Amino acid sequence: MKQTNVKPADGKLGIMIVGNGAVATTFMTGVFMVRRGLAKPIGSMTQYDKIRVGRGDEKQYLHYGDIVPLAKLDDIVFGTWDVYPQNAYQAAMYAEVLKEKDIEPVKDELEKVVPMKAAFDHNYAKRLDGDNVKDCKDRWDMMEQIRQDIRDFKQKNGCSRIVVIWAASTEIYVPVDMNVHGTLAALEAAMKADDREHVAPSMCYAYAALVEGAPFIMGAPNTTVDIPAMWELAEKTKMPIAGKDFKTGQTLVKSGFAPIIGTRCLGLSGWFSTNILGNRDGLVLDEPANFHTKEVSKLSTLETILKPEVQPDLYTDYYHKVRINYYPPRNDNKEGWDNIDIFGWMGYPMQIKINFLCRDSILAAPLLLDLTLLSDLAARAGRYGTQRFLSFFLKSPMHDYTKGEEAVNNLYQQYTMLKNAIREMGGYEADEEID
């Protein structure tokens, strides 16, 4: 490893997860099983991917952990918050993502993960009805209680660092209101005034994490860290934040396949995406106000890859539709179905159909591992504010829309950004162009 300014990953890393459901328990079970040599962390870039560093005679392909000091899986300690009081073993069994034979060997470790009371507002997720909930005077008190949880967890488990990641449900859509979300002072005033309409519970988690010196990752499409007030807080606390909404199934396909159409200079008439899933995420998204939050996130991908202003003959007026349907028999086994209407030479129409029968939590679990390890790395490297290099893992990469900046959604450009950041933090030249 080259000499870098990145602080070493000494001591324990506490990963505190908001939500103790299917995604969180699949992630934790996998890490525990991998630590015992009983499973492989397949799908995790930090554990498998290799990056070229150097050129010519100096060229070599190395794992991330050989380029930068990543936290070891053995050093991870888990904590969760959830509206339901069941421990991680009970929650993993209830989720029915993993088979019993893949949960039982680590039952003792999972049982020790008992969720803390959640900071919850029923109006933000009307389909959830748990009773393991904090009693908060106002939004400021809600945030202070979360801060106390983080401090207590860190001390009790002897952690040297904490990362907070949201793996809970999608909240109802909160439109950005610059009077509240435009500055940190305005947001703090709204929290103290208990402005429940503009301050979501997720904002209290993000605020608490950043003030406690923990990077924060938003795994749902909630309006949380993608507001100027939070960017200001991330700069002030010198903490990293990432985009939002884990990029697992359909959007991963879209961000990888749309560049094929664009690179080949084929035209697009329409892209219809529909999903069926039956887990708790699907139940919450069955509520129109919650679905709208997800819809905004999923719709943004295509428009930044296939741009009408760049290729008016090919991408003017295409029709883009996204649907999510709650279908209990599927549980966590989501089906993403895409119908793509394209046109080619002389305008002749063609169709592409993609049917991705995926397992939502199986795809999400390695993203949680990568996002937490890389956010912890960024913090130790002194990188703060929006970490654009983490766009690869997220449906909605954060960008400064107040200055007209556009998100990068092209998977291959995102991968280049990721590799360049790892190289840079490892003391190598960030030598790939983002075309």
C-alpha positions in Angstrom: 0.0 0.0 0.0 1.3 3.5 -0.9 1.7 6.2 1.7 -1.6 8.1 2.0 -3.1 10.7 4.3 -6.0 8.3 5.2 -6.1 7.5 8.9 -5.9 3.8 9.6 -9.1 1.8 10.3 -8.1 1.1 13.9 -10.6 -0.2 16.5 -14.2 -1.2 16.1 -16.6 0.3 13.5 -20.2 0.6 14.7 -22.7 0.3 11.9 -26.0 1.6 13.2 -29.0 0.8 10.9 -32.3 2.6 10.9 -34.7 -0.3 10.3 -34.3 -3.9 11.5 -36.3 -5.5 8.6 -35.5 -7.6 5.6 -32.6 -5.6 4.2 -30.9 -5.0 7.6 -31.2 -8.6 8.9 -30.0 -10.0 5.5 -27.0 -7.7 5.7 -26.1 -8.6 9.3 -26.7 -12.3 8.9 -24.4 -12.3 5.8 -21.6 -10.5 7.6 -21.8 -12.8 10.6 -21.8 -15.9 8.3 -18.8 -14.6 6.3 -16.9 -13.9 9.5 -17.3 -17.6 10.4 -16.3 -18.8 6.9 -19.8 -20.1 6.3 -20.7 -17.8 3.4 -19.2 -15.5 0.7 -19.8 -11.8 0.4 -20.9 -12.0 -3.2 -22.0 -8.8 -4.8 -19.8 -6.6 -2.6 -17.4 -4.4 -4.6 -15.2 -3.8 -1.5 -14.7 -7.5 -1.0 -14.3 -8.6 -4.6 -13.6 -5.9 -7.2 -10.1 -5.1 -8.4 -9.0 -1.7 -9.7 -6.1 -0.9 -12.0 -3.6 1.4 -10.4 -0.6 2.8 -12.2 0.2 2.6 -15.9 2.7 0.8 -18.1 5.3 -1.2 -16.1 3.7 0.1 -12.9 0.3 -1.3 -13.7 -1.3 -3.7 -11.3 -4.9 -4.8 -10.4 -5.6 -4.6 -6.7 -8.5 -5.2 -4.3 -9.8 -2.0 -2.7 -8.4 -3.2 0.7 -4.9 -3.4 -0.8 -5.2 0.2 -2.1 -6.8 1.9 0.9 -7.2 0.9 4.6 -10.8 -0.5 4.8 -12.4 -1.6 8.1 -12.3 -5.4 8.5 -15.5 -7.4 8.7 -14.2 -8.7 12.1 -14.2 -5.2 13.5 -17.9 -4.4 12.7 -20.5 -4.1 15.5 -24.1 -3.7 14.6 -26.9 -1.7 16.2 -30.4 -1.0 14.9 -33.5 1.1 15.5 -37.0 -0.2 14.7 -40.7 0.4 15.4 -41.0 -3.4 16.0 -39.1 -4.7 19.1 -38.1 -8.1 17.7 -34.4 -8.9 17.8 -32.5 -9.4 14.5 -32.8 -13.2 14.7 -36.6 -13.0 15.0 -36.8 -10.3 12.3 -34.6 -12.3 9.9 -36.9 -15.4 10.4 -40.0 -13.2 9.9 -38.6 -11.6 6.7 -38.2 -15.0 5.1 -35.5 -13.8 2.8 -32.9 -16.3 4.0 -33.4 -20.0 4.7 -33.4 -21.1 8.3 -30.2 -23.1 7.7 -28.4 -19.8 6.7 -29.7 -18.0 9.8 -29.3 -20.6 12.6 -25.5 -20.8 12.7 -25.4 -17.2 13.8 -28.5 -17.1 15.9 -26.6 -16.2 19.0 -25.1 -13.1 17.4 -28.4 -12.0 15.8 -30.3 -12.3 19.0 -27.9 -9.8 20.6 -29.0 -7.1 18.1 -32.1 -5.7 19.9 -33.5 -2.6 18.2 -33.5 0.6 20.1 -36.8 2.6 20.1 -37.3 4.2 16.7 -37.8 7.9 16.1 -41.1 7.6 14.2 -44.0 9.6 13.0 -46.9 7.5 11.9 -48.0 10.2 9.3 -44.8 9.5 7.4 -45.5 5.7 7.0 -49.1 5.1 7.6 -48.9 1.3 6.9 -46.5 0.7 9.8 -47.9 0.3 13.3 -45.1 -0.7 15.7 -45.0 0.3 19.3 -41.2 0.4 19.9 -41.2 4.1 19.4 -39.6 7.1 21.2 -41.8 9.6 23.0 -40.6 12.9 21.6 -41.7 16.4 22.6 -40.7 17.8 19.2 -38.4 17.2 16.3 -35.4 18.7 18.2 -36.0 16.4 21.1 -36.3 13.5 18.6 -32.9 14.4 17.2 -31.3 14.8 20.7 -32.6 11.3 21.7 -31.0 9.8 18.6 -27.7 11.5 19.4 -27.9 10.0 22.9 -28.5 6.5 21.3 -25.4 7.0 19.1 -23.2 8.1 22.1 -24.5 5.2 24.3 -24.0 2.6 21.6 -20.5 3.8 20.8 -19.4 3.7 24.4 -21.1 0.4 25.3 -19.5 -1.4 22.4 -16.1 0.3 22.5 -16.4 1.6 18.9 -13.8 4.1 17.6 -16.1 5.1 14.7 -19.8 5.0 13.8 -21.6 5.0 10.4 -25.4 5.5 10.3 -27.3 4.0 7.4 -31.0 4.2 6.7 -32.5 0.8 5.7 -36.1 1.6 6.8 -39.2 2.4 4.9 -39.8 5.1 2.3 -41.4 8.1 3.9 -44.1 10.2 2.3 -42.8 12.8 -0.2 -41.5 16.0 1.3 -41.1 18.7 -1.3 -38.0 20.8 -0.9 -39.0 24.1 0.7 -36.2 26.6 0.7 -37.7 28.6 3.5 -37.1 25.5 5.8 -34.5 23.4 3.9 -32.4 26.2 2.4 -30.2 26.9 5.3 -29.0 25.0 8.4 -30.4 27.8 10.7 -33.8 27.6 9.1 -33.9 23.8 9.5 -32.8 24.0 13.1 -35.5 26.6 13.8 -38.1 24.3 12.1 -37.0 21.3 14.3 -37.3 23.4 17.4 -40.7 24.7 16.3 -41.8 21.1 15.8 -42.6 21.6 12.1 -43.6 18.1 11.3 -44.7 18.8 7.8 -41.2 19.9 6.6 -39.0 17.9 9.0 -39.2 14.2 8.4 -37.9 11.7 11.1 -35.2 10.7 8.7 -33.8 14.3 8.8 -33.5 13.9 12.6 -31.4 10.8 12.2 -29.2 12.4 9.6 -28.7 15.6 11.7 -27.9 13.5 14.8 -25.4 11.3 13.0 -23.5 14.2 11.4 -23.3 16.1 14.7 -22.1 13.0 16.4 -19.3 12.6 13.8 -20.9 9.7 11.9 -21.3 9.6 8.1 -24.9 9.2 7.1 -26.2 7.2 4.2 -29.8 7.4 3.0 -31.0 4.0 1.6 -34.5 5.1 0.7 -35.6 7.9 -1.6 -36.6 10.2 1.2 -36.0 13.9 1.1 -33.3 13.9 3.9 -29.8 14.8 3.0 -30.5 16.2 -0.5 -31.3 19.7 0.9 -28.9 22.7 1.2 -29.3 22.7 5.0 -27.8 19.2 5.3 -25.0 20.0 2.9 -24.2 22.9 5.1 -24.2 20.6 8.2 -22.0 18.1 6.4 -19.5 20.8 5.6 -19.7 22.2 9.2 -19.2 18.8 10.8 -16.7 17.7 8.2 -18.7 14.5 7.6 -19.4 12.6 4.4 -23.0 12.2 3.1 -24.0 10.1 0.0 -27.0 10.2 -2.4 -30.1 8.2 -1.7 -32.0 5.0 -2.4 -30.1 1.7 -2.8 -29.7 0.9 -6.5 -30.5 -2.8 -6.5 -32.7 -4.2 -9.3 -34.5 -2.3 -12.0 -32.6 1.0 -11.7 -29.3 -0.8 -11.8 -30.5 -2.4 -15.1 -31.7 1.0 -16.4 -28.4 2.8 -15.5 -26.5 0.0 -17.3 -28.7 -0.6 -20.3 -29.7 3.0 -21.2 -26.0 3.8 -22.0 -26.1 0.9 -24.6 -29.0 2.7 -26.4 -27.2 6.0 -26.2 -23.8 4.7 -27.2 -25.2 2.9 -30.2 -27.1 6.1 -31.2 -30.5 4.3 -31.3 -33.7 6.3 -30.6 -36.1 5.9 -27.7 -39.9 6.2 -27.9 -40.7 5.0 -24.4 -39.6 3.0 -21.4 -42.2 1.4 -19.2 -41.0 -0.1 -15.9 -43.2 -2.0 -13.5 -42.3 -3.9 -10.3 -44.2 -6.3 -8.1 -43.0 -7.0 -4.6 -44.6 -8.1 -1.3 -42.3 -7.3 1.5 -42.8 -4.5 4.1 -41.3 -2.1 1.6 -44.0 -3.0 -0.9 -46.7 -2.5 1.7 -45.4 1.0 2.6 -45.1 1.9 -1.1 -48.7 0.8 -1.7 -49.6 4.1 0.0 -49.7 6.8 -2.9 -47.9 9.5 -0.9 -45.0 7.1 -0.1 -44.9 5.8 -3.7 -44.5 9.3 -5.0 -41.2 9.6 -3.2 -39.9 6.5 -4.9 -41.3 7.5 -8.3 -39.4 10.8 -8.3 -36.2 8.8 -7.5 -36.7 6.2 -10.1 -37.8 8.6 -12.8 -34.7 10.7 -12.6 -32.3 8.0 -13.9 -33.1 7.9 -17.6 -33.4 11.6 -18.2 -29.8 12.3 -17.3 -28.5 9.5 -19.5 -30.5 9.9 -22.7 -30.7 13.7 -23.1 -32.9 15.4 -25.8 -30.7 18.5 -25.8 -27.7 16.4 -26.8 -29.5 14.2 -29.4 -32.8 15.8 -30.4 -33.4 13.3 -33.2 -33.2 10.4 -30.8 -34.5 11.4 -27.4 -37.1 14.1 -27.8 -40.5 13.3 -26.2 -39.9 9.8 -25.1 -42.4 8.4 -22.6 -41.1 7.2 -19.3 -43.4 5.4 -16.8 -42.6 3.7 -13.5 -45.0 1.5 -11.5 -44.7 -0.4 -8.2 -47.3 -2.9 -7.3 -47.7 -4.5 -3.8 -48.2 -8.2 -4.4 -47.8 -10.2 -1.1 -47.2 -13.7 -2.6 -43.8 -12.6 -3.8 -42.6 -11.3 -0.5 -38.9 -10.1 -1.0 -38.6 -11.8 -4.4 -39.2 -8.7 -6.5 -39.9 -8.9 -10.2 -38.9 -5.9 -12.3 -40.3 -5.9 -15.8 -39.1 -3.3 -18.4 -40.6 -2.8 -21.9 -38.4 -0.5 -24.0 -39.6 0.9 -27.3 -36.7 1.9 -29.4 -36.2 2.9 -33.1 -33.4 2.5 -35.5 -32.4 3.2 -39.1 -35.0 5.4 -40.9 -37.1 5.4 -37.7 -38.1 1.7 -37.8 -39.4 0.6 -34.4 -38.0 -2.3 -32.3 -38.6 -3.5 -28.7 -36.5 -4.8 -25.9 -38.0 -6.6 -22.9 -36.1 -7.2 -19.7 -37.6 -9.4 -16.9 -35.4 -9.3 -13.7 -36.6 -11.8 -11.1 -34.5 -10.5 -8.3 -34.2 -10.8 -4.6 -34.4 -7.3 -3.2 -32.5 -7.8 0.1 -29.9 -10.1 -1.5 -29.0 -7.3 -3.9 -29.2 -4.6 -1.2 -27.1 -6.3 1.5 -23.7 -5.9 -0.3 -24.6 -2.3 -1.0 -25.0 -1.6 2.7 -21.6 -3.2 3.3 -19.9 -1.2 0.5 -21.6 2.1 1.4 -20.7 1.9 5.1 -17.1 0.8 4.5 -16.5 3.5 1.9 -18.2 6.2 3.9 -16.1 5.3 6.9 -13.0 5.4 4.5 -14.1 8.8 3.2 -14.4 10.2 6.7 -10.9 8.9 7.6 -9.6 10.4 4.4 -10.9 13.8 5.4 -13.5 13.8 2.6 -16.7 15.6 3.6 -19.9 16.8 2.1 -21.5 15.0 -0.8 -19.5 11.9 -1.9 -20.2 11.8 -5.6 -18.0 8.7 -6.0 -20.7 6.7 -4.1 -23.2 7.4 -6.9 -22.6 3.9 -8.3 -24.5 2.4 -5.4 -27.5 4.8 -5.3 -30.6 5.5 -7.5 -30.4 9.2 -6.8 -26.9 10.5 -6.7 -26.7 13.8 -4.8 -26.0 16.9 -6.8 -26.2 20.6 -6.2 -29.5 21.4 -8.1 -29.4 25.0 -6.7 -26.5 25.6 -9.1 -28.0 23.6 -12.0 -25.7 20.6 -11.5 -27.0 17.4 -13.0 -26.7 14.0 -11.4 -24.4 11.4 -13.1 -26.6 8.3 -13.6 -24.6 6.5 -16.3 -23.4 3.3 -14.5 -20.0 3.3 -16.4 -19.3 7.0 -15.6 -20.3 6.3 -11.9 -17.9 3.3 -11.9 -15.1 5.5 -13.2 -15.8 8.1 -10.4 -15.6 5.3 -7.8 -12.3 3.9 -9.1 -10.7 7.4 -9.3 -11.7 8.1 -5.7 -10.2 4.9 -4.5 -7.0 5.5 -6.4 -6.8 9.0 -5.1 -7.3 8.0 -1.5 -4.7 5.2 -2.0 -2.1 7.7 -3.1 -2.3 6.8 -6.8 -3.2 9.0 -9.7 -6.9 9.3 -10.5 -6.1 8.6 -14.1 -9.4 7.7 -15.8 -11.4 10.2 -17.8 -15.1 10.5 -17.4 -16.4 11.0 -20.9 
